[in-house]
């Protein structure tokens, strides 16, 4: 029996670090195949994701059934980096996998993650400082919003323990198979940073293939509609499934979801809170500097831009 072919590369995170733009860039390269659906999760058995199906191996690989054999296949899920088991699980089926990691100034990443969670219903505390203050309760399993789909993400500070998370991938794959890019690099020169990712994957740039900028800060126009779309009443779900084909359901869901989104500026965080977070996370940044052999001085400055 022929062994199944698993994707050759994995974008494993981190959240709010530019992975959506990178995914779209790679999706547009003629030598790469990635499914239309980003955040296609199979690995990370330790991740509790509510109201989101965990694919079986057959269901996951079915997304590659029509993938051209001569292309490099990829998969992306931003919480693979956070997972304590995903690195080992990927290595078990694809020990030669190439791992792409994108990281961001942890203070800015936390601000953006909180805003994203408010938008998608994972968080019910609008104020960033109050949400951070609630972390001990959330990490203990209390004060979890009814609508939350990823409670572990509400332990915000754990999501930016980059050195600890990266070490799992270095251990599982070795440093040569892990490419670490910083959002700062893409801000400074997106094309050059993207070309380095392509080189790591053994591919060349294509003329006219430009790096996109995606995933701006968002808010829901209607929280009630968001909740209904995320978890429709069983009777409504059954009625829709009975009369609407699966393809039409997905198209309608995307259309209605898009109509419920508005792009907006992220609320400003006080300089005092940002400075306190930088002080608190300075040890994490230093550990990452040591692991990467690269200065991250801007991430340690109290007045660094979000």
N, C-alpha and C positions, 0 to 999 in steps of 0.2 A: 504493500500500500504506500502511495506517495505521501510523504510528510507535508502537512499544510505549510504554506508560505506565510510568514508573519511579516508585518511592516519592517522595513530596514531602519527607519529612524523614528524618534519619539520626541515631540515637544512636551516637556513634562512640567512646565510652569516657569516662573511663579505667577500667581494671579495679579492682575493689574500692572503687568510689566511689559506689555506690548506684544503678547503672544497672538492676539487676534490679527494684528497687522502682519506679523511674520507668517502666520498660517496662510493668509490670503496671498501674500507675496510668493510663497513656495507653491501654492496651488496654481498660480499662473505660469509656473515654469514648465516648459514642454517635456522636461525629463523627469517630472515628479507626478505622482498620483496621490492625492489625499481625498477622502470622502467629502461630499458636500457638507456634511455635518461635522463641525468642530465640536470638541468636548464629547467625543465618542469613547465611553469608558468601558474597559473590560478589566484592567488590572486595578490593584489597590483594594484587596479584599478587606482591609481594615477600615475602609471609609464607609461611614454610615450616611448614605444619601437618600433622604426620604422622598417618596413619590417619584422616584426616578428609577427606571428599570436597570438592573445589572444584566448585561448581555452574557449569554453563554458564548463559549468559544466559537461555535458554529454561527451564531447570530452576528458576532463581531466580524468574523472573517467573511461573512456574506456581503459585507459592505465593500469588499475587494473582489467580488466575483467577476466583475466586468473590468477590473483594472488591467491596463496593458502590461504584459509580462516584461517588456523592455524598459519600463520606468522604475524609478525608485519610489517605494511605497512609504507613506508616513502616517502617523497617528498623533493626536494632540489631546491632552487633558491637563488642565492647569493644577489639579490637586494631586497629580502623581508625585510631584516633588514633596508635598506635605506628607503624603502617605509613608508609613514606616515599612510597608511591604512591597510597594509597587516596583522598586528597583530590582529586588530579588526575583519577583514574578516575571518581569520582562526578561531578565537575564536567563531565566529557566527555559524560555521558548526561543529567545533570540540573543544568545550570548555575544554575538558580533554586532549588536544594535548600536547605532549612533544616537547619542542623547544630546538634545539641545535644551539648554536652560537659559531663560531670560530673567534677570534680576533688576530690582529697582530700589532706589533709596527707601529704606524700610519705613521711615516716617511718612513720606508721600504715598507709599504703597498702602499703609494702614488707612490713611484718609480716604483714598480711592476705593479701597475694599469696603469700608463702612458705607460709603455712598452707594456702591453697587448693591450691597445687601439691603439697604433701605429700599432701593428701587425694585429688587426682585422678591422682596417679602421675607428674606431670611432674617432681617433685623427689624424690630419694632421700636427701637429707641432712636429718634431722629438726631439727637445731639451726640456728637462724636465723643466728647469728654464723658458724658453719662454712660455711653456704651462701653467705653474702656473701663469705667468704674464698676460696671456690672460683670466684668470678666470672671472674678472669683466665683460668683454664683453660676454663671454659664458653664464654666469648666467643671463645676461640681454637679452639673446636670439640672439645675433649677433656672427659673426665669427664661426658659426657652420659648420663643414665640410659637404659637400654634401653627403658623404658616411656614416656619423654618424648614428648609429642605436640607441644610448642611449645618447642624448644630456645632460641630467641631470648629467651624470657621469663626464662630463667635468668641473663641479663645484667641483674640486678635494677635496678641504678641507671639503666640506660638507659630503663627503663619509666616513670620519673618525670621525664624531661626535658620537662616540660610546656610550657615557653615555646617550645622548638624545635618541638614537635609542633603546638601551637596555631598557630604562625606559618604552617605549611603550609596550614591551613584558612583563615586570614585572607587569605593570598595567593590561594588558589583561589576563594574565595567573597566576600571582603570582610567587614568586621566586622558589617555589618547582618544578614547571613545566618547568623551564628554566635552562639549563645547559650551562655555559659559559666556554669554553676552549680557551687557548692561544696557538698560534703556538709555542711559547717558550716551552710549556709543551711537545709538540710532538718532538721538537728538542732535549730536554733533555732526554726524555724516551718515545718514541712513543708507545710502547706496553702498558705501564702503563696508559698513557693518553687515549689511545683507549679503554682500559678495563673500565676506569671510564665512558666513554660514554655508553658502553654496560650496565654497572650497572645502569646507569640513565634510560635506556630503559627497564630495568627489564630482561636483558639477560646475559648469562654467556659466557666467552671466549671459543673458540674452539681450541683444540690442532692443531698446525701447521698453524693457521690462522694469517698471518703476516701483519703488517701495510705497505702499499705501499707508495712510494714517487713519486708523479706525477706532471704534469703541469710545466715543466721547462720554462725558458724564451725562447720566440719564435720570429721569424721574417718570413715574407713572401718572398719566392724566387722571385715571380712576383706580384707586386702590381696590375698590370692590370688584371691578372687572378683572384686575390682575389676579385676585384671589379665586374668582370663578374659573378663569383660564387655567390657573395652576392646579386647582383641585375641584373640578366640576361636580355638582351633586350626582350621585349614582344614577338616579332616574334620567337626568338630562344626558349623561354620558351614554347610557344604554339606548336612549331614543335616537341620539345623533348617530351612533354606530350602526343602528338598524337601517337607516335610510341614506347615509352619506358614505360613499366609498372612501377608503383609507387615504388615497392620494388627494382627494378633494378636501378631506378633513385637515390634512397637514397644510395645504395651501391656505385654507380659510383661517387656520390657527395663526399662521405666520402673518397673514394680512391684518387680522384683528389685533394681534399683539403689537404689530408695527404701528397701527393707528393709535394705540394707547401709550405710546412713548413720546416724550418730548425731551429735547436736548437743552440742558441748562448749566449754568455755572455752578460749580461745587461750592457749598457754603464755606466761608473762610474760617480757618481754625486759628485760635489766638496764638500769638507769638509765645506766650508763656507756656501753653500746652505743648507746642512744637518743641520748644527748648527743653522742657522736662522729658519729653519722649527721647530726644537726641541723647540726653544724659543717660537715660535708662538703657538705651540700646547701644551705647558706645562699645560695650564689651562684645556684643554680637557682631558689630561692624569690624572690630579689631580681629576677631576670630576669623572672619571671612577674608580680611586682608592677608592674614597669615596663610590661609588655605590657598588663596589664589596667587599670592606673591605680587599683589597689586595694591597701590595706594587707593584708598577710598576716602580721602580727606574731606571731600565735599559732603559726604554723608555724615560726617562727625561735627560739622559746623552748625552752630545754633541758629544762624541766620540763613541757612541754605534754603533755596526756593522749593516750594512743594511740587 
